């Protein structure tokens, strides 16, 4: 069963704009990861945030985690056409040792 | 080398065929995974191998048979598949030290399988 739910399902923006994607989950977690997938290809790990962290940065990426609301957000600043992809959050579940991926957000960045 | 390779890239098979998907990594990772991904859906975990032993089978039908011949290779043997098994099959690996949920997973490009 899916643990994470991303929203929006699809997002279309212009180059240079910021893109924000949200992920909500249902049960307590140890950590949350974000992955990117270009059309029909493998997934690429972007960032991992632990349950005791509130914010993490990596280049143009900023991830926040609010365990009280069971939600996370991924912000991509100054987007580029190359950022066009699907973005998935992935969570573990306490007591389980595997990742469960959310439904994903499809991001389209137009030049 | 941070690459996970998968062969073939595309596979078309009939319901009576037997075929195999192959996955290889040379990062010294001790955990390897098979995922199934249908169009516009997230990847769904099928199997996890840890130190060359099957540690997790997510109730996958027996027509899918995984094999881990050594720490670098992972196979998925396919037999008597159904058209609904058509999907992108992704292999991933991770260090295997902290557990599948904490490790960063490195994904291969996938095999696009079509069952006729």
Interface residues (C-beta under 8 A of the other chain):
Chain A: X2 X30 X31 X33 X35 X40 X41 X42 X43 X44 X45 X48 X88 X92 X93 X96 X97 X98 X99 X100 X101 X102 X103 X104
Chain B: X4 X41 X42 X43 X44 X45 X48 X56 X58 X88 X90 X92 X99 X100 X101 X102 X104 X105 X106 X107 X108 X109 X110 X112
